[in-house]
Amino acid sequence: MNRATWLVSQIQQYGYKRGAELGVLRGPTFKFVVDNTSNLEHIGVDVFCPDSIWKEKSISTTKELLEVPALKWYQELLDFCEENKPARIIRDFTQNACHDIEDGSLDYVFIDASHDHDSVKRDITLWTPKVRKGGMVSGHDINEIPVAMAVAATTPKHDVGPDNVWWYIK
């Protein structure tokens, strides 16, 4: 079972209606989730530009990011969302986009953006309050040492599942 199939199974099993995926990239997991669920507001967050560009230029604000041309699949994902409302895409850094989401308003968050220790730790810290009590905080790539260390440092006891997924119920 891959991460997308696992995430869909959790959404269906627990009747989740609103969640966020951090780190959409080209969108295969995002599209799979939207295509295989119903009545779901799935919010995707990504910078949609090569990491080398925003890191090299030390871009950190939304305004600066939006001045950089987006990768071609950004428009494809916007078009996909237009046909699959209420799915939506936010082009921003995860640490900025979280401020547009009300605390306790999500059923789940799936963290799969930057994989360095500090970024994963920051995403867990900033996005966990967005998930309601009883909702799921989850992510991908627990097999990568920086991710595993950040998860261990910031989450209560978590479970590990297929395709290097980690999660816990808040």
N, C-alpha and C positions, 0 to 999 in steps of 0.2 A: 504494500500500500504506500503510495507517495503522499507527500504533505498535502496536496490539494484534495485528494480523496479523503484523507484523514480529517481535514478541516471541514469539508462538506458533511462528513458523518457526524461530527460534533454539533454542527449547526442544526442538522436535522434531528438528532437525538434529543437535544435540549431545547429545541424550538426557538433558537436565537433569531432575532429580527433586525439587529443593528450591530455592526462591528467594523473594525478597521484592520487593514493590512498595511503594515509599514514595510516599504521596499517592494515595489511592484515590478520594477525593471521593464521587461517587455510585456508582461501581463499574463503569462500562461496560468498561473495560480489564480489570479484575480478573475480572469474570464471563466475558468473552470468553476469557481465558486458561484459566480453570478449565473452561469448557464445551468447549474445543477441544484439550485435552490429556488424557492419562491417567496415572495413577500419579504425580501431581505434588502436592507440598505447596507450595502458593502462599500466602504470608503477606502480608496487606495491612496497612499501617500508616497511620493517619490520626487526626487529632484529632476529626473529626466534629462540629465546631462552627464557626460563622463565625469567620474570622480576626479580624474586628473585635472580637469578644467577648474572645477570649483575649489579644489585643494590648492592648486598652483596659484590661483588668483586670490586665495584667502577670502573667498566669498562666504558670507555667513548670514546675510539678511535676505529676506524674501525679495525685496526690491532688486538687489544685485543679482540674485538668481534668475529672476524673470527677464533680465536684460540679456542673458545668455540664451542663444537659440536652443530650443528643446530638440531632443532626438526624435526621429521620424515616428517612432511608435507612440509618442505622446498623443499626437493628433488621432491616430488610429484608436487609442483607448478612449479619448474624448468622444469619438464617433460611436464606439461600442456602448459607452454609458448613455449617450443620447437615445440609443435604441433599447436600452435596458434599465430605465429609471426604476427605482431610485438609486441605483449604483452611481457612484461618482468618484472622480479623481481630484486630488489636491496636489498641485505642483508646488512643493515647498520642502524645506528641511523638516524632519520629524519633530525636532525640538521647537520649531516655530508653529507647525500645523496643530500641535496639541492644544494650543491656546484657543483654537476655534471650536473645540469639542468640549461640551459641558461635562463636568465631573459626574460620574455615575450614570452616564447616558448610553454607554455601550454594553452589549452583552458579551463581547469578546474583543481582544486585540491579538493580532498575529504579528510578531516582531521578526522581520527578516530584512532589515535595511543594512546599514554599515555593520561590519562584523568585528570591529576592534573593540577591546574591552570597555573603554570609556563610552563609546557610542551605544553599545548594548545596555550597559548599566544606566546610562541617561534615558534611553527609551523606556526601559522597564520602570524607572523612577517616575518619569513624566506621564506615561500612559496608563499605568496601573490605576491611578485615581479616576480615570475616565471610564473604567469598567465598574459596573454595579456589583454590589455584594451578591455572591452566587454566580457571577459571570466568570469567564475564563481568560486568564492571561497566558499567552502561549508564544512560541516562536520556533525558529528553525536553526539548524546547524549547531546543535549542542555538542557535536563531535569535534568542533573547532575549539582549541584551547582558550582563546580570548572570550568566546561566547560562553563556554562552560564556566569559566571563572566569574564572569559578570552575572550569570544566572545564579550561581551558587552564592554570590555575595549579596544579591538583592531580592531573592525570592524565598518564601518559606519552602517547606519540603515540596519538591516538584516531581512530576513523573516524566519518564522518557518513553517515547513511542516510535512508531515506524518512521523511516526516512529522517532520522535525527531530529525529530520534533520533541520539544519540551513543553510542559504545561502544568498549571495548577488552577484550582477553583478558588476564587477570592472569597 
